[in-house]
Amino acid sequence: MARIALGIEYAGDAFEGWQSQSHGRTVQDAIERALAMVAGEPVRTQVAGRTDTGVHATAQVAHFDTDAKRPITAWVRGANTHLPAAVRILWAVEVDDRFHARFLACERSYRYLLYNAPVRPAVLAGRVGWFHLALDEAKMAEAANLLLGWHDFSTFRAAACQAKTPLKLMNEVSVMRAGKMIAFDFRANGFLHHMVRKLVGALVCVGKGTQPPQWMGELLESRDRTLAGPTFAPDGLYLCGVSYPPHWSLPGGGRIIARPNFSLT
């Protein structure tokens, strides 16, 4: 039996999340159907990070086991012929059977793209978030710096979050603007359910002047979900990176990252 790791990209607004459902309209369902066509047998995938309905991925990682003997390229080109246009397998690598896409991931990266203009965009609908009032990216960046390091992120978790602990290590956070587009980047050893979308909501409160930058630190200390800002729409959220220990034979030495930009550099 072989274990195959996959790199996957998808537009989340075309699916009802990653995780398989009885209705079959999820990314996992589409991927497994396509892989089964190539393998000639049922296939079950394990993924680095389950994404909600409407959340996109440019650097998702999954793995599956199979008894089928196929050229490694078949898991890319062959499977893609059976996939809908909104999802693609980017690469495939045979890995040791000790590899696990979820449990061995040591970091994940997310980018939230926010279109900041008076009128909601049409061409980018479903692919970016939107906020109509002018935002001060310098103040948001100042607030974001307070998120670095180990923190209890209870304030920024969904009520239904099943994570064992709210303690996470935020290794990188940044806010940058290019014209009307603002990118919020987060890289941590783990994330809580809705954590990034709630962080963006709080940062926007700072950016529009409702709260000062130091409010972010007060929110962290409070550990109270009711005090945070709004949970922003999934439209602008992208899983754009997963990192693994370098000894696994994965692209980029195990640091797999592909940030969407839409004119951001």
ChimeraX commands (.cxc) that place a marker at each C-alpha (Angstrom):
marker #1 position 0.00,0.00,0.00 radius 0.5
marker #1 position 1.25,3.50,-0.88 radius 0.5
marker #1 position 0.57,6.78,0.89 radius 0.5
marker #1 position 0.23,9.81,-1.39 radius 0.5
marker #1 position 0.37,13.44,-0.29 radius 0.5
marker #1 position -1.47,16.03,-2.37 radius 0.5
marker #1 position -1.38,19.79,-2.78 radius 0.5
marker #1 position -4.86,21.17,-3.48 radius 0.5
marker #1 position -6.33,24.51,-4.53 radius 0.5
marker #1 position -10.01,25.37,-4.49 radius 0.5
marker #1 position -12.53,28.20,-4.58 radius 0.5
marker #1 position -14.60,27.66,-1.48 radius 0.5
marker #1 position -17.68,29.51,-2.68 radius 0.5
marker #1 position -18.37,26.57,-5.03 radius 0.5
marker #1 position -18.61,24.06,-2.16 radius 0.5
marker #1 position -20.19,23.54,1.24 radius 0.5
marker #1 position -16.93,23.30,3.11 radius 0.5
marker #1 position -14.19,20.69,3.04 radius 0.5
marker #1 position -15.57,17.88,5.18 radius 0.5
marker #1 position -17.55,15.13,3.47 radius 0.5
marker #1 position -21.35,15.36,3.80 radius 0.5
marker #1 position -24.18,13.05,2.75 radius 0.5
marker #1 position -25.23,15.50,0.02 radius 0.5
marker #1 position -21.77,15.20,-1.61 radius 0.5
marker #1 position -21.28,18.93,-2.28 radius 0.5
marker #1 position -17.99,19.37,-0.42 radius 0.5
marker #1 position -14.37,19.61,-1.55 radius 0.5
marker #1 position -13.51,16.30,0.10 radius 0.5
marker #1 position -16.36,14.57,-1.73 radius 0.5
marker #1 position -15.21,15.94,-5.10 radius 0.5
marker #1 position -11.56,15.02,-4.47 radius 0.5
marker #1 position -12.37,11.50,-3.30 radius 0.5
marker #1 position -14.66,10.82,-6.25 radius 0.5
marker #1 position -11.94,11.92,-8.67 radius 0.5
marker #1 position -9.21,9.91,-6.95 radius 0.5
marker #1 position -11.45,6.83,-6.89 radius 0.5
marker #1 position -11.86,7.09,-10.65 radius 0.5
marker #1 position -8.09,6.93,-11.05 radius 0.5
marker #1 position -7.51,4.28,-8.37 radius 0.5
marker #1 position -10.39,2.02,-9.36 radius 0.5
marker #1 position -11.22,1.71,-5.65 radius 0.5
marker #1 position -12.70,3.89,-2.89 radius 0.5
marker #1 position -10.33,6.53,-1.53 radius 0.5
marker #1 position -10.47,8.36,1.81 radius 0.5
marker #1 position -8.45,11.52,2.38 radius 0.5
marker #1 position -7.04,13.17,5.51 radius 0.5
marker #1 position -6.53,16.93,5.31 radius 0.5
marker #1 position -4.28,19.51,6.98 radius 0.5
marker #1 position -7.09,21.93,7.76 radius 0.5
marker #1 position -10.85,21.59,7.36 radius 0.5
marker #1 position -12.29,24.75,5.86 radius 0.5
marker #1 position -15.83,26.08,6.27 radius 0.5
marker #1 position -18.34,26.83,3.54 radius 0.5
marker #1 position -17.08,29.72,1.42 radius 0.5
marker #1 position -13.45,29.54,2.64 radius 0.5
marker #1 position -10.84,29.09,-0.09 radius 0.5
marker #1 position -7.47,27.34,-0.21 radius 0.5
marker #1 position -4.39,27.97,-2.32 radius 0.5
marker #1 position -2.12,25.56,-0.43 radius 0.5
marker #1 position -4.22,22.82,1.16 radius 0.5
marker #1 position -2.47,19.51,1.89 radius 0.5
marker #1 position -4.09,16.08,2.13 radius 0.5
marker #1 position -3.03,12.44,1.99 radius 0.5
marker #1 position -4.60,9.10,1.16 radius 0.5
marker #1 position -3.65,5.42,1.08 radius 0.5
marker #1 position -4.12,3.19,-1.93 radius 0.5
marker #1 position -3.28,-0.28,-3.23 radius 0.5
marker #1 position -3.50,0.98,-6.82 radius 0.5
marker #1 position -0.25,1.12,-8.76 radius 0.5
marker #1 position -0.27,4.34,-10.76 radius 0.5
marker #1 position 2.36,6.78,-12.04 radius 0.5
marker #1 position 2.58,9.69,-9.62 radius 0.5
marker #1 position 1.43,12.04,-12.39 radius 0.5
marker #1 position -1.87,10.14,-12.65 radius 0.5
marker #1 position -2.92,11.46,-9.24 radius 0.5
marker #1 position -2.62,14.98,-10.66 radius 0.5
marker #1 position -3.52,14.93,-14.35 radius 0.5
marker #1 position -5.85,11.96,-14.14 radius 0.5
marker #1 position -7.75,13.14,-11.08 radius 0.5
marker #1 position -8.07,16.70,-12.42 radius 0.5
marker #1 position -9.98,15.46,-15.46 radius 0.5
marker #1 position -12.71,14.28,-13.09 radius 0.5
marker #1 position -12.81,17.41,-10.90 radius 0.5
marker #1 position -15.10,20.45,-11.23 radius 0.5
marker #1 position -13.42,23.66,-12.37 radius 0.5
marker #1 position -13.34,25.17,-8.87 radius 0.5
marker #1 position -10.86,22.60,-7.47 radius 0.5
marker #1 position -7.49,21.32,-8.70 radius 0.5
marker #1 position -4.80,18.97,-7.44 radius 0.5
marker #1 position -1.52,20.85,-7.88 radius 0.5
marker #1 position 1.00,18.15,-7.01 radius 0.5
marker #1 position 1.32,14.61,-5.68 radius 0.5
marker #1 position 4.20,12.99,-3.79 radius 0.5
marker #1 position 4.57,9.47,-2.43 radius 0.5
marker #1 position 5.43,9.69,1.27 radius 0.5
marker #1 position 6.33,7.40,4.13 radius 0.5
marker #1 position 3.31,5.79,5.79 radius 0.5
marker #1 position 4.10,7.71,8.99 radius 0.5
marker #1 position 3.22,10.98,7.28 radius 0.5
marker #1 position -0.08,12.56,8.30 radius 0.5
marker #1 position -1.33,15.74,6.65 radius 0.5
marker #1 position -3.12,16.98,9.76 radius 0.5
marker #1 position -1.21,15.73,12.78 radius 0.5
marker #1 position 2.30,16.47,11.49 radius 0.5
marker #1 position 1.55,20.03,10.34 radius 0.5
marker #1 position 3.53,22.36,12.59 radius 0.5
marker #1 position 2.24,25.66,11.20 radius 0.5
marker #1 position -0.64,26.93,9.11 radius 0.5
marker #1 position -0.96,30.26,7.32 radius 0.5
marker #1 position -4.10,32.20,6.44 radius 0.5
marker #1 position -4.63,35.36,4.44 radius 0.5
marker #1 position -7.79,37.44,4.61 radius 0.5
marker #1 position -8.34,39.77,1.64 radius 0.5
marker #1 position -10.56,42.76,2.37 radius 0.5
marker #1 position -11.80,45.12,-0.33 radius 0.5
marker #1 position -12.00,48.55,1.29 radius 0.5
marker #1 position -14.19,50.82,-0.83 radius 0.5
marker #1 position -17.65,52.44,-0.64 radius 0.5
marker #1 position -19.15,50.00,-3.15 radius 0.5
marker #1 position -19.03,46.21,-2.86 radius 0.5
marker #1 position -16.98,44.63,-5.70 radius 0.5
marker #1 position -18.75,42.66,-8.43 radius 0.5
marker #1 position -15.97,40.82,-10.26 radius 0.5
marker #1 position -14.40,39.66,-6.98 radius 0.5
marker #1 position -17.70,38.72,-5.35 radius 0.5
marker #1 position -17.27,35.62,-3.20 radius 0.5
marker #1 position -13.47,35.88,-3.33 radius 0.5
marker #1 position -12.82,38.88,-1.04 radius 0.5
marker #1 position -14.37,40.39,2.04 radius 0.5
marker #1 position -15.69,43.96,1.92 radius 0.5
marker #1 position -15.88,46.97,4.22 radius 0.5
marker #1 position -17.27,50.33,3.12 radius 0.5
marker #1 position -15.71,52.84,5.54 radius 0.5
marker #1 position -12.11,54.03,5.20 radius 0.5
marker #1 position -9.69,51.98,7.31 radius 0.5
marker #1 position -6.35,53.02,8.82 radius 0.5
marker #1 position -3.99,50.14,8.05 radius 0.5
marker #1 position -1.20,51.60,10.24 radius 0.5
marker #1 position -3.40,51.43,13.35 radius 0.5
marker #1 position -4.55,47.93,12.43 radius 0.5
marker #1 position -0.92,46.83,12.02 radius 0.5
marker #1 position -0.11,48.28,15.45 radius 0.5
marker #1 position -2.97,46.31,16.99 radius 0.5
marker #1 position -2.00,43.15,15.11 radius 0.5
marker #1 position 1.49,43.21,16.61 radius 0.5
marker #1 position -0.08,42.54,20.02 radius 0.5
marker #1 position -1.12,39.11,18.75 radius 0.5
marker #1 position 2.44,37.84,18.34 radius 0.5
marker #1 position 3.64,35.09,20.67 radius 0.5
marker #1 position 1.76,32.68,22.92 radius 0.5
marker #1 position -1.76,33.76,23.83 radius 0.5
marker #1 position -5.06,32.37,25.00 radius 0.5
marker #1 position -7.30,33.18,22.00 radius 0.5
marker #1 position -10.58,32.29,23.73 radius 0.5
marker #1 position -12.02,35.69,22.79 radius 0.5
marker #1 position -11.65,34.75,19.12 radius 0.5
marker #1 position -13.09,31.24,19.04 radius 0.5
marker #1 position -16.52,30.12,17.88 radius 0.5
marker #1 position -18.94,28.79,20.48 radius 0.5
marker #1 position -18.87,25.38,18.77 radius 0.5
marker #1 position -15.06,25.22,18.55 radius 0.5
marker #1 position -13.78,21.74,19.46 radius 0.5
marker #1 position -10.08,22.61,19.87 radius 0.5
marker #1 position -8.51,21.03,22.96 radius 0.5
marker #1 position -6.84,24.27,24.00 radius 0.5
marker #1 position -7.23,27.98,23.13 radius 0.5
marker #1 position -3.48,28.51,23.64 radius 0.5
marker #1 position -1.79,29.18,20.29 radius 0.5
marker #1 position 1.58,30.53,19.19 radius 0.5
marker #1 position 1.22,33.34,16.63 radius 0.5
marker #1 position 4.50,33.44,14.73 radius 0.5
marker #1 position 3.65,36.07,12.14 radius 0.5
marker #1 position 0.93,38.66,11.65 radius 0.5
marker #1 position 0.83,41.58,9.24 radius 0.5
marker #1 position -1.53,44.10,7.68 radius 0.5
marker #1 position -0.74,45.70,4.33 radius 0.5
marker #1 position -2.64,47.69,1.74 radius 0.5
marker #1 position -2.41,47.92,-2.05 radius 0.5
marker #1 position -4.94,50.40,-3.36 radius 0.5
marker #1 position -8.40,49.30,-2.25 radius 0.5
marker #1 position -7.23,45.85,-1.10 radius 0.5
marker #1 position -6.02,45.09,2.41 radius 0.5
marker #1 position -4.36,41.78,3.25 radius 0.5
marker #1 position -4.30,40.38,6.78 radius 0.5
marker #1 position -1.72,37.58,7.15 radius 0.5
marker #1 position -1.57,35.16,10.07 radius 0.5
marker #1 position 0.88,32.28,10.65 radius 0.5
marker #1 position 0.55,30.16,13.80 radius 0.5
marker #1 position 1.02,26.67,15.17 radius 0.5
marker #1 position -2.75,26.27,15.11 radius 0.5
marker #1 position -6.03,28.14,14.79 radius 0.5
marker #1 position -9.39,27.98,16.53 radius 0.5
marker #1 position -12.71,27.76,14.68 radius 0.5
marker #1 position -13.52,31.19,13.17 radius 0.5
marker #1 position -10.40,32.65,14.82 radius 0.5
marker #1 position -9.06,34.50,11.75 radius 0.5
marker #1 position -12.46,35.91,10.77 radius 0.5
marker #1 position -12.98,37.17,14.33 radius 0.5
marker #1 position -9.47,38.68,14.45 radius 0.5
marker #1 position -10.18,40.55,11.22 radius 0.5
marker #1 position -13.44,41.83,12.71 radius 0.5
marker #1 position -11.60,43.21,15.74 radius 0.5
marker #1 position -8.86,44.77,13.61 radius 0.5
marker #1 position -11.47,46.50,11.46 radius 0.5
marker #1 position -12.95,48.03,14.63 radius 0.5
marker #1 position -9.51,49.53,15.26 radius 0.5
marker #1 position -9.08,50.56,11.63 radius 0.5
marker #1 position -12.32,52.51,11.48 radius 0.5
marker #1 position -11.48,54.32,14.75 radius 0.5
marker #1 position -14.05,52.72,17.03 radius 0.5
marker #1 position -11.31,51.29,19.26 radius 0.5
marker #1 position -7.62,52.14,19.88 radius 0.5
marker #1 position -4.88,49.65,18.91 radius 0.5
marker #1 position -4.32,48.61,22.56 radius 0.5
marker #1 position -7.88,47.28,22.64 radius 0.5
marker #1 position -6.56,44.13,20.96 radius 0.5
marker #1 position -4.49,43.36,24.04 radius 0.5
marker #1 position -7.50,43.96,26.27 radius 0.5
marker #1 position -9.55,41.51,24.20 radius 0.5
marker #1 position -6.90,38.83,24.58 radius 0.5
marker #1 position -6.80,39.34,28.32 radius 0.5
marker #1 position -10.57,39.23,28.67 radius 0.5
marker #1 position -10.99,35.75,27.13 radius 0.5
marker #1 position -14.60,36.78,26.52 radius 0.5
marker #1 position -16.14,36.02,23.11 radius 0.5
marker #1 position -18.92,38.56,23.66 radius 0.5
marker #1 position -16.45,41.47,23.64 radius 0.5
marker #1 position -14.86,40.86,20.24 radius 0.5
marker #1 position -15.87,42.55,17.00 radius 0.5
marker #1 position -17.96,40.95,14.24 radius 0.5
marker #1 position -17.03,37.66,12.59 radius 0.5
marker #1 position -16.21,38.63,9.01 radius 0.5
marker #1 position -17.61,36.73,6.04 radius 0.5
marker #1 position -15.73,33.65,4.78 radius 0.5
marker #1 position -15.43,35.17,1.28 radius 0.5
marker #1 position -12.00,36.72,1.87 radius 0.5
marker #1 position -10.40,33.87,3.82 radius 0.5
marker #1 position -7.72,31.66,2.25 radius 0.5
marker #1 position -5.77,28.76,3.73 radius 0.5
marker #1 position -2.53,29.63,1.97 radius 0.5
marker #1 position 0.19,27.68,3.76 radius 0.5
marker #1 position 0.97,24.52,5.68 radius 0.5
marker #1 position 4.41,23.69,7.07 radius 0.5
marker #1 position 5.89,20.33,8.01 radius 0.5
marker #1 position 9.22,19.20,9.46 radius 0.5
marker #1 position 11.75,19.40,6.60 radius 0.5
marker #1 position 12.62,15.68,6.44 radius 0.5
marker #1 position 9.36,14.84,4.66 radius 0.5
marker #1 position 9.70,14.74,0.88 radius 0.5
marker #1 position 7.29,17.59,0.18 radius 0.5
marker #1 position 7.62,20.62,-2.13 radius 0.5
marker #1 position 9.49,23.58,-0.71 radius 0.5
marker #1 position 11.21,21.48,1.93 radius 0.5
marker #1 position 7.90,21.08,3.72 radius 0.5
marker #1 position 7.01,24.80,3.82 radius 0.5
marker #1 position 4.13,24.97,1.37 radius 0.5
marker #1 position 2.79,28.47,0.90 radius 0.5
marker #1 position 0.95,30.26,-1.89 radius 0.5
marker #1 position -0.66,33.55,-0.90 radius 0.5
marker #1 position -3.38,34.98,-3.17 radius 0.5
marker #1 position -2.71,38.63,-3.97 radius 0.5
marker #1 position -5.26,40.20,-6.35 radius 0.5
marker #1 position -2.71,42.96,-7.11 radius 0.5
marker #1 position -1.01,42.77,-3.70 radius 0.5
marker #1 position 2.74,42.20,-3.79 radius 0.5
marker link #1:1,2 radius 0.2
marker link #1:2,3 radius 0.2
marker link #1:3,4 radius 0.2
marker link #1:4,5 radius 0.2
marker link #1:5,6 radius 0.2
marker link #1:6,7 radius 0.2
marker link #1:7,8 radius 0.2
marker link #1:8,9 radius 0.2
marker link #1:9,10 radius 0.2
marker link #1:10,11 radius 0.2
marker link #1:11,12 radius 0.2
marker link #1:12,13 radius 0.2
marker link #1:13,14 radius 0.2
marker link #1:14,15 radius 0.2
marker link #1:15,16 radius 0.2
marker link #1:16,17 radius 0.2
marker link #1:17,18 radius 0.2
marker link #1:18,19 radius 0.2
marker link #1:19,20 radius 0.2
marker link #1:20,21 radius 0.2
marker link #1:21,22 radius 0.2
marker link #1:22,23 radius 0.2
marker link #1:23,24 radius 0.2
marker link #1:24,25 radius 0.2
marker link #1:25,26 radius 0.2
marker link #1:26,27 radius 0.2
marker link #1:27,28 radius 0.2
marker link #1:28,29 radius 0.2
marker link #1:29,30 radius 0.2
marker link #1:30,31 radius 0.2
marker link #1:31,32 radius 0.2
marker link #1:32,33 radius 0.2
marker link #1:33,34 radius 0.2
marker link #1:34,35 radius 0.2
marker link #1:35,36 radius 0.2
marker link #1:36,37 radius 0.2
marker link #1:37,38 radius 0.2
marker link #1:38,39 radius 0.2
marker link #1:39,40 radius 0.2
marker link #1:40,41 radius 0.2
marker link #1:41,42 radius 0.2
marker link #1:42,43 radius 0.2
marker link #1:43,44 radius 0.2
marker link #1:44,45 radius 0.2
marker link #1:45,46 radius 0.2
marker link #1:46,47 radius 0.2
marker link #1:47,48 radius 0.2
marker link #1:48,49 radius 0.2
marker link #1:49,50 radius 0.2
marker link #1:50,51 radius 0.2
marker link #1:51,52 radius 0.2
marker link #1:52,53 radius 0.2
marker link #1:53,54 radius 0.2
marker link #1:54,55 radius 0.2
marker link #1:55,56 radius 0.2
marker link #1:56,57 radius 0.2
marker link #1:57,58 radius 0.2
marker link #1:58,59 radius 0.2
marker link #1:59,60 radius 0.2
marker link #1:60,61 radius 0.2
marker link #1:61,62 radius 0.2
marker link #1:62,63 radius 0.2
marker link #1:63,64 radius 0.2
marker link #1:64,65 radius 0.2
marker link #1:65,66 radius 0.2
marker link #1:66,67 radius 0.2
marker link #1:67,68 radius 0.2
marker link #1:68,69 radius 0.2
marker link #1:69,70 radius 0.2
marker link #1:70,71 radius 0.2
marker link #1:71,72 radius 0.2
marker link #1:72,73 radius 0.2
marker link #1:73,74 radius 0.2
marker link #1:74,75 radius 0.2
marker link #1:75,76 radius 0.2
marker link #1:76,77 radius 0.2
marker link #1:77,78 radius 0.2
marker link #1:78,79 radius 0.2
marker link #1:79,80 radius 0.2
marker link #1:80,81 radius 0.2
marker link #1:81,82 radius 0.2
marker link #1:82,83 radius 0.2
marker link #1:83,84 radius 0.2
marker link #1:84,85 radius 0.2
marker link #1:85,86 radius 0.2
marker link #1:86,87 radius 0.2
marker link #1:87,88 radius 0.2
marker link #1:88,89 radius 0.2
marker link #1:89,90 radius 0.2
marker link #1:90,91 radius 0.2
marker link #1:91,92 radius 0.2
marker link #1:92,93 radius 0.2
marker link #1:93,94 radius 0.2
marker link #1:94,95 radius 0.2
marker link #1:95,96 radius 0.2
marker link #1:96,97 radius 0.2
marker link #1:97,98 radius 0.2
marker link #1:98,99 radius 0.2
marker link #1:99,100 radius 0.2
marker link #1:100,101 radius 0.2
marker link #1:101,102 radius 0.2
marker link #1:102,103 radius 0.2
marker link #1:103,104 radius 0.2
marker link #1:104,105 radius 0.2
marker link #1:105,106 radius 0.2
marker link #1:106,107 radius 0.2
marker link #1:107,108 radius 0.2
marker link #1:108,109 radius 0.2
marker link #1:109,110 radius 0.2
marker link #1:110,111 radius 0.2
marker link #1:111,112 radius 0.2
marker link #1:112,113 radius 0.2
marker link #1:113,114 radius 0.2
marker link #1:114,115 radius 0.2
marker link #1:115,116 radius 0.2
marker link #1:116,117 radius 0.2
marker link #1:117,118 radius 0.2
marker link #1:118,119 radius 0.2
marker link #1:119,120 radius 0.2
marker link #1:120,121 radius 0.2
marker link #1:121,122 radius 0.2
marker link #1:122,123 radius 0.2
marker link #1:123,124 radius 0.2
marker link #1:124,125 radius 0.2
marker link #1:125,126 radius 0.2
marker link #1:126,127 radius 0.2
marker link #1:127,128 radius 0.2
marker link #1:128,129 radius 0.2
marker link #1:129,130 radius 0.2
marker link #1:130,131 radius 0.2
marker link #1:131,132 radius 0.2
marker link #1:132,133 radius 0.2
marker link #1:133,134 radius 0.2
marker link #1:134,135 radius 0.2
marker link #1:135,136 radius 0.2
marker link #1:136,137 radius 0.2
marker link #1:137,138 radius 0.2
marker link #1:138,139 radius 0.2
marker link #1:139,140 radius 0.2
marker link #1:140,141 radius 0.2
marker link #1:141,142 radius 0.2
marker link #1:142,143 radius 0.2
marker link #1:143,144 radius 0.2
marker link #1:144,145 radius 0.2
marker link #1:145,146 radius 0.2
marker link #1:146,147 radius 0.2
marker link #1:147,148 radius 0.2
marker link #1:148,149 radius 0.2
marker link #1:149,150 radius 0.2
marker link #1:150,151 radius 0.2
marker link #1:151,152 radius 0.2
marker link #1:152,153 radius 0.2
marker link #1:153,154 radius 0.2
marker link #1:154,155 radius 0.2
marker link #1:155,156 radius 0.2
marker link #1:156,157 radius 0.2
marker link #1:157,158 radius 0.2
marker link #1:158,159 radius 0.2
marker link #1:159,160 radius 0.2
marker link #1:160,161 radius 0.2
marker link #1:161,162 radius 0.2
marker link #1:162,163 radius 0.2
marker link #1:163,164 radius 0.2
marker link #1:164,165 radius 0.2
marker link #1:165,166 radius 0.2
marker link #1:166,167 radius 0.2
marker link #1:167,168 radius 0.2
marker link #1:168,169 radius 0.2
marker link #1:169,170 radius 0.2
marker link #1:170,171 radius 0.2
marker link #1:171,172 radius 0.2
marker link #1:172,173 radius 0.2
marker link #1:173,174 radius 0.2
marker link #1:174,175 radius 0.2
marker link #1:175,176 radius 0.2
marker link #1:176,177 radius 0.2
marker link #1:177,178 radius 0.2
marker link #1:178,179 radius 0.2
marker link #1:179,180 radius 0.2
marker link #1:180,181 radius 0.2
marker link #1:181,182 radius 0.2
marker link #1:182,183 radius 0.2
marker link #1:183,184 radius 0.2
marker link #1:184,185 radius 0.2
marker link #1:185,186 radius 0.2
marker link #1:186,187 radius 0.2
marker link #1:187,188 radius 0.2
marker link #1:188,189 radius 0.2
marker link #1:189,190 radius 0.2
marker link #1:190,191 radius 0.2
marker link #1:191,192 radius 0.2
marker link #1:192,193 radius 0.2
marker link #1:193,194 radius 0.2
marker link #1:194,195 radius 0.2
marker link #1:195,196 radius 0.2
marker link #1:196,197 radius 0.2
marker link #1:197,198 radius 0.2
marker link #1:198,199 radius 0.2
marker link #1:199,200 radius 0.2
marker link #1:200,201 radius 0.2
marker link #1:201,202 radius 0.2
marker link #1:202,203 radius 0.2
marker link #1:203,204 radius 0.2
marker link #1:204,205 radius 0.2
marker link #1:205,206 radius 0.2
marker link #1:206,207 radius 0.2
marker link #1:207,208 radius 0.2
marker link #1:208,209 radius 0.2
marker link #1:209,210 radius 0.2
marker link #1:210,211 radius 0.2
marker link #1:211,212 radius 0.2
marker link #1:212,213 radius 0.2
marker link #1:213,214 radius 0.2
marker link #1:214,215 radius 0.2
marker link #1:215,216 radius 0.2
marker link #1:216,217 radius 0.2
marker link #1:217,218 radius 0.2
marker link #1:218,219 radius 0.2
marker link #1:219,220 radius 0.2
marker link #1:220,221 radius 0.2
marker link #1:221,222 radius 0.2
marker link #1:222,223 radius 0.2
marker link #1:223,224 radius 0.2
marker link #1:224,225 radius 0.2
marker link #1:225,226 radius 0.2
marker link #1:226,227 radius 0.2
marker link #1:227,228 radius 0.2
marker link #1:228,229 radius 0.2
marker link #1:229,230 radius 0.2
marker link #1:230,231 radius 0.2
marker link #1:231,232 radius 0.2
marker link #1:232,233 radius 0.2
marker link #1:233,234 radius 0.2
marker link #1:234,235 radius 0.2
marker link #1:235,236 radius 0.2
marker link #1:236,237 radius 0.2
marker link #1:237,238 radius 0.2
marker link #1:238,239 radius 0.2
marker link #1:239,240 radius 0.2
marker link #1:240,241 radius 0.2
marker link #1:241,242 radius 0.2
marker link #1:242,243 radius 0.2
marker link #1:243,244 radius 0.2
marker link #1:244,245 radius 0.2
marker link #1:245,246 radius 0.2
marker link #1:246,247 radius 0.2
marker link #1:247,248 radius 0.2
marker link #1:248,249 radius 0.2
marker link #1:249,250 radius 0.2
marker link #1:250,251 radius 0.2
marker link #1:251,252 radius 0.2
marker link #1:252,253 radius 0.2
marker link #1:253,254 radius 0.2
marker link #1:254,255 radius 0.2
marker link #1:255,256 radius 0.2
marker link #1:256,257 radius 0.2
marker link #1:257,258 radius 0.2
marker link #1:258,259 radius 0.2
marker link #1:259,260 radius 0.2
marker link #1:260,261 radius 0.2
marker link #1:261,262 radius 0.2
marker link #1:262,263 radius 0.2
marker link #1:263,264 radius 0.2
marker link #1:264,265 radius 0.2
view
